[in-house]
Amino acid sequence: MNMGETALAESLERLGERPMILKRLALIAMVKQDVNTARVYLGALSKTPFHVDWANAYLKLLDSGADLSTDKRVRHLTSLTMENDYGFTGYQPERILLDLLDKNRYNHLAFEYLMAWYLLTSQLDKFVQNLHRLDDFDYPQIPPLYEQAILVHQVLTGKKVDLKGRQISPQTYDLAHRFSIISTSEDATDRLTAMRLTLRDFGDSYLFYFNFGDLGIAK
């Protein structure tokens, strides 16, 4: 919340009193129980044509002395806030995201950022260890990039990943099979050539990223 507040305050100074900025600053102030600051932003927002009702509703709530934690939006944002302090220069994405999930295991964005961090940094052991968190969210199936990473991990370790009853899709198995054939073919005489051969059809895959350490081009 503090980092968001800082970024929004800087945007307010550069761009002026834009409704989106005022609205988010007001919400942050209410989450932080800073009623006086919230009134300032809500007062400015109440003078805009399309947000007057939203601003006045919250001003009325503040005037009534109601507990802000009873508001659905404020309560939701409060449930996502960090409780530990971190120095800005010591910013550690993994530690912060894990702390957020320790506080609220249903923090969807924290989960997806954590998994993306593990994929981008090729920490597949940690990625696999956190797959159980899929149970906390309404995924119809394992995301395709996750499936590809699971297959990579299984090949590297020779161990099957427990997917808790989930199945890797036939499409992902087929993708991995085709990638393997092309990237290890006789034409792929070196790493650069293999990358060029697989770029067109696999440049948007985790298989490509893991093997060549770069993002390719989507089809």
CYANA upper distance limits for C-alpha pairs under 8 A (distance plus 0.5 A):
  1 MET  CA      5 GLU  CA      6.48
  1 MET  CA     28 ILE  CA      6.98
  1 MET  CA     81 THR  CA      7.08
  1 MET  CA     82 MET  CA      8.44
  2 ASN  CA      6 THR  CA      6.67
  3 MET  CA      7 ALA  CA      6.75
  4 GLY  CA      8 LEU  CA      6.58
  5 GLU  CA      9 ALA  CA      6.49
  5 GLU  CA     25 LEU  CA      6.85
  5 GLU  CA     28 ILE  CA      7.33
  6 THR  CA     10 GLU  CA      6.77
  7 ALA  CA     11 SER  CA      6.76
  8 LEU  CA     12 LEU  CA      6.54
  8 LEU  CA     21 ILE  CA      6.67
  8 LEU  CA     24 ARG  CA      8.31
  8 LEU  CA     25 LEU  CA      7.31
  9 ALA  CA     13 GLU  CA      6.85
  9 ALA  CA     25 LEU  CA      8.21
 10 GLU  CA     14 ARG  CA      6.82
 11 SER  CA     15 LEU  CA      6.13
 11 SER  CA     16 GLY  CA      7.92
 11 SER  CA     21 ILE  CA      7.97
 12 LEU  CA     16 GLY  CA      5.38
 12 LEU  CA     17 GLU  CA      6.37
 12 LEU  CA     18 ARG  CA      7.78
 12 LEU  CA     21 ILE  CA      7.08
 12 LEU  CA     22 LEU  CA      8.40
 17 GLU  CA     21 ILE  CA      7.44
 17 GLU  CA     22 LEU  CA      6.96
 17 GLU  CA     44 ALA  CA      8.29
 18 ARG  CA     22 LEU  CA      6.80
 19 PRO  CA     23 LYS  CA      6.44
 19 PRO  CA     45 LEU  CA      6.67
 19 PRO  CA     48 THR  CA      7.66
 19 PRO  CA     51 HIS  CA      7.87
 20 MET  CA     24 ARG  CA      6.81
 21 ILE  CA     25 LEU  CA      6.65
 22 LEU  CA     26 ALA  CA      6.55
 22 LEU  CA     41 TYR  CA      6.03
 22 LEU  CA     42 LEU  CA      7.74
 22 LEU  CA     44 ALA  CA      7.94
 22 LEU  CA     45 LEU  CA      6.71
 23 LYS  CA     27 LEU  CA      6.80
 23 LYS  CA     41 TYR  CA      7.69
 23 LYS  CA     42 LEU  CA      7.74
 23 LYS  CA     45 LEU  CA      7.42
 24 ARG  CA     28 ILE  CA      6.68
 25 LEU  CA     29 ALA  CA      6.66
 25 LEU  CA     38 ALA  CA      8.01
 25 LEU  CA     41 TYR  CA      7.31
 26 ALA  CA     30 MET  CA      6.78
 26 ALA  CA     37 THR  CA      7.94
 26 ALA  CA     38 ALA  CA      5.20
 26 ALA  CA     39 ARG  CA      8.06
 26 ALA  CA     41 TYR  CA      5.85
 26 ALA  CA     42 LEU  CA      6.61
 27 LEU  CA     31 VAL  CA      6.66
 27 LEU  CA     38 ALA  CA      7.80
 27 LEU  CA     74 VAL  CA      7.39
 28 ILE  CA     32 LYS  CA      6.68
 29 ALA  CA     33 GLN  CA      6.62
 29 ALA  CA     34 ASP  CA      5.49
 29 ALA  CA     35 VAL  CA      7.23
 29 ALA  CA     37 THR  CA      6.66
 29 ALA  CA     38 ALA  CA      5.59
 30 MET  CA     34 ASP  CA      6.22
 30 MET  CA     35 VAL  CA      6.64
 30 MET  CA     38 ALA  CA      6.45
 30 MET  CA     68 LEU  CA      7.50
 30 MET  CA     74 VAL  CA      7.38
 31 VAL  CA     68 LEU  CA      8.30
 31 VAL  CA     74 VAL  CA      6.17
 31 VAL  CA     75 ARG  CA      8.17
 31 VAL  CA     77 LEU  CA      7.34
 31 VAL  CA     78 THR  CA      6.29
 33 GLN  CA     68 LEU  CA      8.12
 34 ASP  CA     38 ALA  CA      6.77
 35 VAL  CA     39 ARG  CA      6.71
 35 VAL  CA     62 LEU  CA      7.79
 36 ASN  CA     40 VAL  CA      7.16
 37 THR  CA     41 TYR  CA      7.16
 38 ALA  CA     42 LEU  CA      6.51
 39 ARG  CA     43 GLY  CA      6.27
 39 ARG  CA     59 LEU  CA      7.22
 40 VAL  CA     44 ALA  CA      6.92
 41 TYR  CA     45 LEU  CA      6.60
 42 LEU  CA     46 SER  CA      6.48
 42 LEU  CA     55 ALA  CA      5.66
 42 LEU  CA     56 ASN  CA      7.89
 42 LEU  CA     58 TYR  CA      8.02
 42 LEU  CA     59 LEU  CA      7.24
 43 GLY  CA     47 LYS  CA      7.51
 43 GLY  CA     55 ALA  CA      7.70
 43 GLY  CA     59 LEU  CA      8.31
 44 ALA  CA     48 THR  CA      7.96
 45 LEU  CA     51 HIS  CA      6.89
 45 LEU  CA     52 VAL  CA      6.92
 45 LEU  CA     55 ALA  CA      6.50
 46 SER  CA     51 HIS  CA      6.86
 46 SER  CA     52 VAL  CA      4.64
 46 SER  CA     53 ASP  CA      7.77
 46 SER  CA     54 TRP  CA      8.33
 46 SER  CA     55 ALA  CA      5.68
 46 SER  CA     56 ASN  CA      6.70
 47 LYS  CA     52 VAL  CA      6.77
 48 THR  CA     52 VAL  CA      6.37
 51 HIS  CA     55 ALA  CA      6.66
 52 VAL  CA     56 ASN  CA      6.47
 53 ASP  CA     57 ALA  CA      6.54
 54 TRP  CA     58 TYR  CA      7.10
 55 ALA  CA     59 LEU  CA      6.70
 56 ASN  CA     60 LYS  CA      6.48
 57 ALA  CA     61 LEU  CA      6.80
 58 TYR  CA     62 LEU  CA      6.68
 59 LEU  CA     63 ASP  CA      6.59
 60 LYS  CA     64 SER  CA      6.69
 61 LEU  CA     65 GLY  CA      7.17
 61 LEU  CA     66 ALA  CA      6.45
 61 LEU  CA     68 LEU  CA      8.39
 62 LEU  CA     66 ALA  CA      6.83
 62 LEU  CA     68 LEU  CA      8.34
 66 ALA  CA     70 THR  CA      8.47
 67 ASP  CA     71 ASP  CA      8.37
 68 LEU  CA     74 VAL  CA      7.23
 68 LEU  CA     75 ARG  CA      8.17
 69 SER  CA     74 VAL  CA      6.66
 69 SER  CA     75 ARG  CA      5.57
 70 THR  CA     74 VAL  CA      8.19
 70 THR  CA     75 ARG  CA      7.01
 71 ASP  CA     75 ARG  CA      6.34
 72 LYS  CA     76 HIS  CA      6.57
 73 ARG  CA     77 LEU  CA      6.81
 74 VAL  CA     78 THR  CA      6.54
 75 ARG  CA     79 SER  CA      6.74
 76 HIS  CA     80 LEU  CA      7.26
 77 LEU  CA     81 THR  CA      7.05
 79 SER  CA    103 LYS  CA      8.13
 79 SER  CA    104 ASN  CA      7.09
 80 LEU  CA    100 LEU  CA      7.23
 80 LEU  CA    103 LYS  CA      8.07
 80 LEU  CA    104 ASN  CA      7.06
 80 LEU  CA    107 ASN  CA      7.08
 81 THR  CA    100 LEU  CA      7.68
 82 MET  CA     96 ILE  CA      8.43
 82 MET  CA     99 ASP  CA      7.68
 82 MET  CA    100 LEU  CA      6.43
 82 MET  CA    103 LYS  CA      8.22
 84 ASN  CA     99 ASP  CA      8.36
 86 TYR  CA     90 GLY  CA      7.33
 86 TYR  CA     91 TYR  CA      7.20
 87 GLY  CA     91 TYR  CA      6.94
 92 GLN  CA     96 ILE  CA      6.70
 93 PRO  CA     97 LEU  CA      6.55
 93 PRO  CA    114 LEU  CA      8.29
 93 PRO  CA    117 TRP  CA      8.34
 94 GLU  CA     98 LEU  CA      6.59
 94 GLU  CA    114 LEU  CA      6.89
 94 GLU  CA    117 TRP  CA      7.87
 95 ARG  CA     99 ASP  CA      6.64
 96 ILE  CA    100 LEU  CA      6.74
 97 LEU  CA    101 LEU  CA      6.80
 97 LEU  CA    110 ALA  CA      6.01
 97 LEU  CA    111 PHE  CA      7.84
 97 LEU  CA    113 TYR  CA      7.99
 97 LEU  CA    114 LEU  CA      6.48
 98 LEU  CA    102 ASP  CA      6.56
 98 LEU  CA    110 ALA  CA      8.35
 98 LEU  CA    114 LEU  CA      8.01
 99 ASP  CA    103 LYS  CA      6.82
100 LEU  CA    104 ASN  CA      6.68
100 LEU  CA    105 ARG  CA      8.20
100 LEU  CA    107 ASN  CA      7.79
100 LEU  CA    110 ALA  CA      7.13
101 LEU  CA    105 ARG  CA      5.02
101 LEU  CA    106 TYR  CA      7.63
101 LEU  CA    107 ASN  CA      6.69
101 LEU  CA    110 ALA  CA      7.12
101 LEU  CA    111 PHE  CA      7.54
105 ARG  CA    133 ARG  CA      8.39
105 ARG  CA    136 ASP  CA      7.57
106 TYR  CA    136 ASP  CA      6.50
106 TYR  CA    137 PHE  CA      7.46
107 ASN  CA    111 PHE  CA      6.88
108 HIS  CA    112 GLU  CA      6.80
108 HIS  CA    137 PHE  CA      7.75
109 LEU  CA    113 TYR  CA      6.53
110 ALA  CA    114 LEU  CA      6.51
111 PHE  CA    115 MET  CA      6.74
111 PHE  CA    133 ARG  CA      8.22
112 GLU  CA    116 ALA  CA      6.51
113 TYR  CA    117 TRP  CA      6.53
114 LEU  CA    118 TYR  CA      6.90
115 MET  CA    119 LEU  CA      6.73
115 MET  CA    127 PHE  CA      6.52
115 MET  CA    130 ASN  CA      8.27
116 ALA  CA    120 LEU  CA      6.52
117 TRP  CA    121 THR  CA      6.60
118 TYR  CA    122 SER  CA      6.30
118 TYR  CA    123 GLN  CA      5.33
118 TYR  CA    124 LEU  CA      6.90
118 TYR  CA    126 LYS  CA      7.27
118 TYR  CA    127 PHE  CA      6.08
119 LEU  CA    123 GLN  CA      6.76
119 LEU  CA    124 LEU  CA      7.12
119 LEU  CA    127 PHE  CA      7.51
119 LEU  CA    149 ALA  CA      7.99
122 SER  CA    210 PHE  CA      7.47
123 GLN  CA    127 PHE  CA      6.78
124 LEU  CA    128 VAL  CA      6.51
124 LEU  CA    149 ALA  CA      7.71
124 LEU  CA    150 ILE  CA      8.45
124 LEU  CA    153 HIS  CA      6.76
125 ASP  CA    129 GLN  CA      6.74
125 ASP  CA    153 HIS  CA      8.02
126 LYS  CA    130 ASN  CA      6.89
127 PHE  CA    131 LEU  CA      7.09
128 VAL  CA    150 ILE  CA      7.59
128 VAL  CA    161 VAL  CA      7.93
131 LEU  CA    163 LEU  CA      8.22
132 HIS  CA    163 LEU  CA      8.42
132 HIS  CA    164 LYS  CA      8.30
133 ARG  CA    137 PHE  CA      7.97
134 LEU  CA    138 ASP  CA      8.23
134 LEU  CA    139 TYR  CA      7.54
139 TYR  CA    143 PRO  CA      8.34
141 GLN  CA    166 ARG  CA      7.95
142 ILE  CA    146 TYR  CA      7.00
142 ILE  CA    147 GLU  CA      6.82
142 ILE  CA    166 ARG  CA      7.94
142 ILE  CA    167 GLN  CA      8.27
142 ILE  CA    168 ILE  CA      7.61
143 PRO  CA    147 GLU  CA      6.84
144 PRO  CA    148 GLN  CA      6.82
144 PRO  CA    172 THR  CA      7.37
145 LEU  CA    149 ALA  CA      6.77
145 LEU  CA    205 SER  CA      7.26
145 LEU  CA    206 TYR  CA      6.27
146 TYR  CA    150 ILE  CA      6.64
147 GLU  CA    151 LEU  CA      6.87
147 GLU  CA    168 ILE  CA      6.50
147 GLU  CA    169 SER  CA      8.35
147 GLU  CA    172 THR  CA      7.31
148 GLN  CA    152 VAL  CA      6.81
148 GLN  CA    172 THR  CA      7.07
148 GLN  CA    176 ALA  CA      7.81
148 GLN  CA    205 SER  CA      8.31
148 GLN  CA    206 TYR  CA      6.69
148 GLN  CA    207 LEU  CA      6.87
149 ALA  CA    153 HIS  CA      6.67
149 ALA  CA    206 TYR  CA      7.08
149 ALA  CA    207 LEU  CA      7.78
150 ILE  CA    154 GLN  CA      6.67
150 ILE  CA    161 VAL  CA      7.60
151 LEU  CA    155 VAL  CA      6.72
151 LEU  CA    176 ALA  CA      8.49
152 VAL  CA    156 LEU  CA      6.71
152 VAL  CA    207 LEU  CA      7.92
153 HIS  CA    157 THR  CA      6.52
153 HIS  CA    158 GLY  CA      8.44
153 HIS  CA    159 LYS  CA      8.48
154 GLN  CA    158 GLY  CA      5.74
154 GLN  CA    159 LYS  CA      5.73
154 GLN  CA    160 LYS  CA      6.10
154 GLN  CA    161 VAL  CA      7.26
155 VAL  CA    159 LYS  CA      8.05
163 LEU  CA    167 GLN  CA      7.48
168 ILE  CA    172 THR  CA      7.32
168 ILE  CA    173 TYR  CA      7.89
169 SER  CA    173 TYR  CA      7.16
170 PRO  CA    174 ASP  CA      6.60
171 GLN  CA    175 LEU  CA      6.59
172 THR  CA    176 ALA  CA      6.61
173 TYR  CA    177 HIS  CA      6.61
174 ASP  CA    178 ARG  CA      6.70
175 LEU  CA    179 PHE  CA      6.61
176 ALA  CA    180 SER  CA      6.58
176 ALA  CA    207 LEU  CA      7.88
177 HIS  CA    181 ILE  CA      6.81
178 ARG  CA    182 ILE  CA      6.75
179 PHE  CA    183 SER  CA      6.41
179 PHE  CA    198 THR  CA      7.40
179 PHE  CA    202 PHE  CA      7.69
179 PHE  CA    207 LEU  CA      8.20
180 SER  CA    184 THR  CA      6.50
181 ILE  CA    185 SER  CA      6.36
182 ILE  CA    188 ALA  CA      7.87
182 ILE  CA    194 ALA  CA      8.03
182 ILE  CA    197 LEU  CA      7.53
182 ILE  CA    198 THR  CA      7.28
183 SER  CA    188 ALA  CA      6.48
183 SER  CA    194 ALA  CA      5.58
183 SER  CA    195 MET  CA      7.96
183 SER  CA    197 LEU  CA      7.62
183 SER  CA    198 THR  CA      7.08
184 THR  CA    188 ALA  CA      6.52
184 THR  CA    194 ALA  CA      7.98
185 SER  CA    189 THR  CA      8.44
187 ASP  CA    193 THR  CA      8.22
187 ASP  CA    194 ALA  CA      8.27
188 ALA  CA    193 THR  CA      5.83
188 ALA  CA    194 ALA  CA      5.04
188 ALA  CA    197 LEU  CA      7.79
189 THR  CA    193 THR  CA      6.86
189 THR  CA    194 ALA  CA      7.58
190 ASP  CA    194 ALA  CA      6.68
191 ARG  CA    195 MET  CA      6.65
191 ARG  CA    212 PHE  CA      8.40
192 LEU  CA    196 ARG  CA      6.82
193 THR  CA    197 LEU  CA      6.67
194 ALA  CA    198 THR  CA      6.76
195 MET  CA    199 LEU  CA      6.32
195 MET  CA    208 PHE  CA      8.25
195 MET  CA    212 PHE  CA      7.26
196 ARG  CA    200 ARG  CA      8.18
198 THR  CA    202 PHE  CA      6.01
198 THR  CA    203 GLY  CA      7.29
198 THR  CA    208 PHE  CA      7.96
199 LEU  CA    203 GLY  CA      4.92
199 LEU  CA    208 PHE  CA      7.99
199 LEU  CA    216 GLY  CA      6.63
199 LEU  CA    217 ILE  CA      7.23
200 ARG  CA    217 ILE  CA      7.46
200 ARG  CA    218 ALA  CA      7.82
200 ARG  CA    219 LYS  CA      6.64
201 ASP  CA    218 ALA  CA      8.32
201 ASP  CA    219 LYS  CA      6.77
202 PHE  CA    207 LEU  CA      7.96
202 PHE  CA    208 PHE  CA      6.56
202 PHE  CA    216 GLY  CA      8.22
202 PHE  CA    218 ALA  CA      8.08
202 PHE  CA    219 LYS  CA      8.33
203 GLY  CA    208 PHE  CA      6.30
203 GLY  CA    209 TYR  CA      8.13
203 GLY  CA    215 LEU  CA      7.30
203 GLY  CA    216 GLY  CA      4.49
203 GLY  CA    217 ILE  CA      5.31
203 GLY  CA    218 ALA  CA      6.00
203 GLY  CA    219 LYS  CA      7.79
204 ASP  CA    208 PHE  CA      7.73
204 ASP  CA    215 LEU  CA      7.60
204 ASP  CA    216 GLY  CA      6.26
204 ASP  CA    217 ILE  CA      6.39
204 ASP  CA    218 ALA  CA      5.15
204 ASP  CA    219 LYS  CA      7.75
205 SER  CA    209 TYR  CA      7.10
205 SER  CA    216 GLY  CA      8.49
206 TYR  CA    210 PHE  CA      6.41
207 LEU  CA    211 ASN  CA      6.70
208 PHE  CA    212 PHE  CA      6.41
208 PHE  CA    213 GLY  CA      8.18
208 PHE  CA    214 ASP  CA      8.15
208 PHE  CA    215 LEU  CA      7.98
208 PHE  CA    216 GLY  CA      7.65
209 TYR  CA    213 GLY  CA      5.53
209 TYR  CA    214 ASP  CA      5.63
209 TYR  CA    215 LEU  CA      6.03
209 TYR  CA    216 GLY  CA      7.69
210 PHE  CA    214 ASP  CA      8.23
